[in-house]
Amino acid sequence: MKLGIVGLPNVGKSTLFNAITKAGAESANYPFCTIEPNVGIVTVPDERIEVLSKMYSAEKSTYATIEFVDIAGLVKGASSGEGLGNKFLSHIRETDAIVHIVRCFESDEIVHVNGKVDPIDDIETINLELILADTEMVKNRLDRVSKALKTGDKKVKSEVSALEKYMEALKNLKPARSVILDDEENDSLKDLFLLTNKPVIYVANVSETQISTIENDKYVNIVKEYAQKEDAEVICLCAKLEEDLSELDDEDKKLMMQEYGIEESGLDKLIKASYKLLGLISFLTAGKQEVRAWTIKNGTKAPQAAGKIHTDFERGFIKAEIVSYSDLIECGSTNHAREKGKVRLEGKDYVMQDGDVTLFRFNV
């Protein structure tokens, strides 16, 4: 799964990306420092992997991962090509969700592209460009498809209906994700990757001095109020501090977090929230050779989950032997869990749950 980090120039996107991936993406105090998107893959924090690896004395531990893409700063007029906008917008279109970085700190040393710190104005500048780009795409598609309406094709009728709903919302400066479509309308537009249809997490980027008073911070609170209207989540962090933390070993990292009164790093919060935003869960496989988290969509059935490991597992699926992580830890081992009746056999209709420790039985 791929998430695009977006925002105006100089809001801390590349600094945050450095912290996420330790990839050393260039970060500088001028607009359009990032031209080509930087890409990094990070692990999803999951203490269950560590616990199971110790239980099974596993030779290898493999965590679930998310891909982050650091996309260049957008500016007003991006939808019409300003600041290489068309190119940057195409990078966003390739992602599954958007991490929108919002500057919530003042600094004489770091220039603001608009000359002042105004989180809502910044958010609306980005959102307007995404809406304008989507409006153009929907208009072009609608002009093309409407010509086929006279054929009476039911699929064409559903597509036009969906496009008209999108156009109405976009004209009123509402994102495409605010539109409710029926199943037929959704199916007709599977290949229409609208920017404003992507789920969003807002990241309020604060300074180190704001961390201790973040609950009462005026900039952070107005971002939260804005996000609440969209039913979007807000993660508050200091990108510079997160970058510094990412360069420390575990012991020094804990000490630094204690110094700032932080129980969980902003990055861990962001990665977990991103995983949740995409509707993802993890099932687990455990043994001496490897303990591993496998990423699936919430609602995935057992055979399709088996297919994540190998297509043969799905094709020849017989049963899934499953014990919940909590039951396994309580029992102390698979054998004890089996003795206590906590290990169960599930069939083709079983919907996988987060934390299912699973052994698939198959025959091909």
C-alpha positions in Angstrom: 0.0 0.0 0.0 1.3 3.4 -1.0 0.7 6.7 0.8 1.6 10.1 -0.6 3.0 12.8 1.7 1.7 16.1 0.4 1.6 19.8 1.4 2.8 23.2 0.5 6.5 23.7 0.0 8.5 24.1 3.3 6.0 22.5 5.6 8.3 19.6 6.6 7.4 16.9 4.2 11.0 15.8 3.4 12.0 16.1 7.0 9.2 13.8 8.0 10.1 11.4 5.2 13.7 11.3 6.4 12.4 10.4 9.8 10.1 7.7 8.5 12.6 6.0 6.2 16.0 7.2 7.3 16.6 7.5 3.5 18.3 10.9 3.6 15.9 12.6 1.2 17.2 16.1 0.5 15.5 18.7 2.7 16.2 22.4 2.2 14.7 25.8 2.9 13.4 26.6 -0.6 10.4 25.7 -2.7 10.5 22.6 -5.0 13.5 21.1 -3.3 11.8 17.8 -4.1 11.2 17.3 -7.8 11.0 13.6 -8.3 9.2 11.8 -5.5 11.3 9.9 -2.9 10.0 6.5 -2.0 10.6 4.6 1.2 9.2 1.4 2.7 8.6 1.2 6.5 7.5 -1.4 8.9 4.2 -1.3 10.8 5.0 -1.3 14.5 3.6 -4.6 15.9 4.8 -5.9 19.3 3.0 -9.2 18.6 5.8 -10.1 16.2 8.5 -9.6 18.8 6.5 -11.6 21.4 5.8 -14.5 19.1 9.4 -14.6 17.8 10.6 -15.1 21.4 7.9 -17.8 22.0 8.9 -19.8 18.9 12.6 -18.9 19.0 12.1 -17.8 15.4 15.1 -17.5 13.1 13.4 -14.6 11.3 10.8 -11.9 12.1 9.0 -10.1 9.2 6.7 -7.1 9.9 4.0 -5.7 7.7 5.1 -2.7 5.6 3.7 0.5 4.1 5.2 2.5 1.3 5.5 6.3 1.7 6.1 8.7 -1.2 7.5 12.2 -0.6 5.7 14.3 -3.3 7.0 17.8 -4.1 5.3 20.8 -2.6 2.1 21.9 -4.4 1.3 25.6 -4.9 -1.7 27.6 -5.9 -2.4 27.0 -9.6 -0.9 23.4 -9.5 -4.0 22.0 -11.3 -3.2 24.3 -14.3 0.5 23.5 -14.3 1.9 26.0 -11.8 5.1 24.8 -10.1 5.3 21.7 -12.2 1.8 21.0 -10.7 0.5 18.5 -13.3 3.5 16.3 -12.8 3.2 16.4 -9.0 -0.5 15.7 -9.1 0.1 12.6 -11.2 2.4 11.3 -8.5 -0.5 11.7 -5.9 -2.9 9.8 -8.3 -0.7 6.7 -8.0 -1.1 6.5 -4.2 -3.8 4.8 -2.1 -4.1 7.5 0.5 -2.8 11.0 1.3 -0.8 12.2 4.3 -1.3 15.9 4.3 1.4 17.8 6.2 0.3 21.1 7.7 2.7 23.7 9.1 1.6 24.6 12.6 4.7 26.4 13.7 6.2 29.9 13.3 9.8 30.4 12.4 11.9 33.4 11.1 14.4 30.9 9.7 12.1 28.8 7.5 10.3 30.8 4.9 6.6 30.2 4.2 5.6 30.1 0.6 2.7 32.4 1.3 4.5 34.7 3.7 2.5 33.8 6.7 1.5 30.7 8.9 -2.2 29.9 8.3 -2.9 26.2 8.6 -6.5 26.4 7.2 -5.5 28.5 4.2 -2.7 26.0 3.5 -5.0 23.1 3.7 -7.6 24.7 1.5 -5.0 25.7 -1.1 -4.0 22.1 -1.5 -7.5 20.8 -1.4 -8.7 23.3 -4.0 -6.0 22.2 -6.4 -7.0 18.6 -5.9 -10.7 19.5 -6.5 -9.9 21.5 -9.6 -7.8 18.7 -11.1 -10.6 16.2 -10.4 -13.2 18.5 -11.9 -11.3 18.6 -15.1 -11.0 14.8 -15.2 -14.7 14.2 -14.4 -15.8 16.8 -17.0 -13.7 15.2 -19.7 -15.0 11.7 -18.8 -18.6 12.9 -18.7 -18.4 14.7 -22.1 -17.1 11.5 -23.6 -19.5 9.0 -21.9 -22.6 11.1 -22.3 -22.4 10.6 -26.1 -23.1 6.9 -25.5 -26.2 7.5 -23.4 -28.5 7.1 -26.5 -27.5 3.5 -26.8 -29.5 2.8 -23.6 -26.7 0.7 -22.1 -27.3 0.2 -18.4 -23.6 0.5 -17.5 -23.3 3.8 -19.4 -26.3 5.1 -17.5 -24.8 4.2 -14.2 -21.5 5.8 -15.1 -23.1 9.0 -16.2 -25.1 9.1 -13.0 -22.0 8.6 -10.9 -20.0 11.3 -12.8 -22.9 13.8 -12.4 -22.9 13.2 -8.6 -19.1 13.7 -8.5 -19.4 16.9 -10.6 -22.1 18.4 -8.3 -19.9 17.8 -5.3 -16.7 19.2 -6.9 -18.5 22.3 -8.1 -19.5 22.9 -4.5 -15.8 22.5 -3.5 -16.6 19.2 -1.8 -14.2 16.2 -2.2 -15.3 13.2 -4.2 -15.1 11.0 -1.1 -18.1 12.9 0.2 -20.2 11.3 -2.6 -22.2 8.2 -1.9 -22.6 5.8 -4.9 -24.5 2.6 -5.3 -22.7 -0.6 -6.2 -23.4 -0.3 -9.9 -22.1 3.3 -10.0 -19.0 2.3 -8.1 -18.3 -0.6 -10.5 -18.6 1.7 -13.5 -15.9 4.0 -12.3 -13.3 1.5 -11.0 -10.7 3.0 -13.3 -11.3 6.6 -12.3 -8.7 7.5 -9.7 -9.8 10.8 -8.3 -7.4 12.6 -6.0 -10.2 13.8 -3.6 -11.6 10.2 -3.4 -8.5 9.1 -1.5 -8.7 8.9 2.3 -6.7 11.6 4.2 -4.7 11.9 7.4 -3.7 15.4 8.4 -0.4 15.8 10.1 0.0 18.9 12.3 3.7 19.6 12.2 4.7 21.6 15.3 8.0 22.9 16.7 9.9 21.3 19.6 8.8 24.1 21.9 5.1 23.4 21.2 5.2 19.7 22.2 4.6 20.3 25.9 1.5 22.5 25.2 0.2 20.8 22.1 -3.3 20.1 23.6 -3.9 23.9 23.8 -2.0 24.9 20.7 -4.2 27.3 18.6 -2.8 26.1 15.2 -3.3 22.4 16.1 -6.8 22.9 17.4 -8.0 24.7 14.2 -6.6 21.8 12.1 -8.5 19.4 14.3 -11.7 21.3 13.9 -11.3 21.4 10.1 -10.5 17.6 10.0 -13.5 16.8 12.2 -15.8 18.2 9.5 -14.3 15.6 7.0 -14.3 12.9 9.6 -10.5 12.8 9.1 -7.8 12.0 11.7 -5.1 14.4 12.8 -1.7 13.2 14.0 0.4 15.9 15.9 4.2 15.6 15.7 7.4 17.5 15.4 9.0 16.4 12.1 12.4 17.7 13.2 12.3 15.9 16.5 11.1 12.7 14.8 14.1 13.0 12.4 16.4 13.3 15.4 14.8 10.4 17.1 15.2 8.2 14.0 19.0 8.6 14.2 19.3 7.3 17.8 19.6 3.8 19.2 16.7 2.4 21.2 18.1 3.4 24.6 18.9 7.0 23.6 15.5 7.3 21.8 13.7 6.3 25.0 15.6 8.9 27.0 14.9 11.6 24.5 11.2 10.8 24.4 11.1 10.9 28.2 12.7 14.3 28.1 9.9 15.6 25.9 7.2 13.6 27.8 6.4 11.5 24.7 5.0 8.0 25.3 4.8 7.0 21.6 6.6 8.5 18.7 4.6 10.5 16.2 5.9 8.2 13.5 4.5 5.1 15.2 1.2 6.9 15.6 1.2 7.9 11.9 2.1 4.5 10.6 -0.6 2.8 12.7 -3.2 5.4 11.7 -2.2 5.0 8.0 -2.6 1.2 8.3 -6.1 1.7 9.8 -7.0 4.4 7.3 -6.5 1.9 4.5 -8.8 -0.6 6.2 -5.9 -3.1 6.7 -5.4 -5.8 9.3 -2.7 -8.4 9.9 -2.9 -12.1 10.3 0.1 -13.9 11.6 2.0 -17.0 10.8 4.4 -18.4 13.5 7.0 -21.1 13.6 10.7 -21.8 14.2 11.7 -20.7 10.7 9.8 -17.4 10.7 7.2 -15.2 12.5 5.4 -13.0 10.0 2.6 -10.4 9.7 0.6 -10.6 6.5 -1.3 -7.6 5.3 -4.9 -8.0 4.1 -8.0 -5.9 3.8 -10.4 -6.0 6.7 -13.2 -8.4 5.6 -10.9 -10.8 3.7 -12.0 -14.5 3.8 -9.6 -17.3 4.7 -8.9 -18.6 1.2 -8.0 -15.2 -0.1 -5.8 -14.6 3.0 -4.1 -17.9 2.2 -3.5 -16.6 -1.3 -1.4 -13.8 0.1 1.2 -16.4 1.1 1.0 -18.4 -2.1 -1.6 -18.8 -4.9 -1.5 -22.6 -4.4 -2.7 -22.1 -0.8 -5.8 -20.3 -2.1 -6.4 -22.7 -5.0 -6.1 -25.8 -2.8 -7.6 -24.4 0.4 -9.1 -26.9 2.7 -9.2 -25.4 6.2 -7.5 -22.7 8.3 -6.2 -23.7 11.7 -6.6 -20.5 13.8 -5.9 -19.3 17.3 -6.3 -15.7 18.3 -3.1 -14.0 19.4 -4.5 -13.2 22.9 -5.6 -16.8 23.4 -2.2 -18.0 22.3 -0.3 -15.7 24.7 -2.6 -16.6 27.5 -2.1 -20.3 26.9 1.7 -20.0 26.4 2.0 -22.3 23.4 0.1 -23.8 20.5 -0.1 -27.2 22.2 -1.6 -25.7 25.4 -4.0 -23.6 23.3 -5.1 -26.8 21.5 -5.6 -28.7 24.8 -7.8 -25.9 26.0 -9.9 -25.9 22.8 -8.7 -22.4 21.7 -7.4 -23.7 18.3 -10.2 -24.0 15.8 -10.7 -25.1 12.2 -12.3 -22.5 9.9 -13.7 -23.0 6.4 -13.9 -21.0 3.2 -16.5 -18.5 4.6 -14.4 -17.5 7.6 -13.6 -13.8 7.7 -10.1 -13.2 9.0 -9.6 -11.2 12.2 -6.7 -9.0 13.1 -4.1 -11.0 15.1 -5.3 -14.5 13.9 -2.3 -16.8 14.2 -2.9 -19.1 11.3 -1.8 -22.4 9.7 -3.4 -23.1 6.3 -4.2 -26.6 5.2 -4.3 -27.1 1.5 -4.0 -29.7 -1.3 -3.1 -29.1 -4.9 
